[in-house]
Amino acid sequence: MILDIAKYLGLYALLIALQIFVISNVTISSNLGAYFQPQLVVMFLLLLPPRMSHVWIILVSFAAGILLDTFFNTMGINAVVCTLIGYMRHYATRDIENEIATREEDNKIWTSKKGRPWKWTYFICFIFLYHFVFMIIESLSFKNFLTVILPAALISTLLTFVFTITLEDLIYKPTKS
């Protein structure tokens, strides 16, 4: 149990370090900067074990978001969105533990045990939800919905999805099925 906690704390520290020191320092032209806002914290939330209780997932999600807010001065937006993701994630993963328990493999994370189509759908849906809600709260209106909010959410979702799949494969070294 302590080893699992240390593993997930290490994953969170790695993702926050990448977010702070690498991704936030990549500059795109000032006109297009709003469209490129990948957030790696959502990867951490989506890879938490499905056997965690709903309350713990919500608390961990809130803590992850509030810590991200302290680094990026976003005044609670990440905490709200991360808490929403933690709340919603439970309903997508509540029956998974029983399904994958029979196929326990040490070198694969639980999302890989469900199969690539399920994993990609799971990641894309929740990453899009994160970015869409984040953009709506950040802009506080639907005024620029089709010109800024939706394109920014879609582009950021695509970038975060690519980072998530790449990092998950690097960290968890998938086996050939």
C-alpha positions, 0 to 999 in steps of 0.5 A: 500500500505504501509502495502504491502511494509512493508510486502515485506521488512520484507520478504526480511530482513528475507530471507537475515538474513537466507541466511547470518546467517544460510545457509552461515554458513553451511559447507559441505566438501571443495570438495562438497561445490560448489554443495550446494549453495542455494539462498533464494533471488530468493524466494523474487523475485518470491513472489513479487505481479504480479500487480507490473509494469515490471520496478519496478520488474526489479528495485527491483530485481536489488536492491535485488541482489546488496544488496546480492552482498555487503554481499557476495562479489560476484562483481555484479553477484547476481545483474545481475542474479536477474535482469534477473529473474525480467525481465523474471518473468514478462512474466510468471506472466503478466496475473495472476492478472486478473485470481486470482482477483476473488478468493481473500483470505487473508491468501494465497499468490498469488502463492497458488491461482494458484494451486500446479502444476503451483506453483511448475513449476514456482518455479523450472523453475526460481530457476534453471534459477537463479542457472544455470546463476549464476554458468555460470557467476561465472565459466566464462567458460563451461569447467566443464559444466557436472562435476560441473556447471550442477550438482551444479545448479541442487542440488542448485535448489533442495535445494532452492526449498525445502527451498522456499516451506517450508518457503512459507508454514510457512509464509503464512499458506496455507488453505486446498483447 
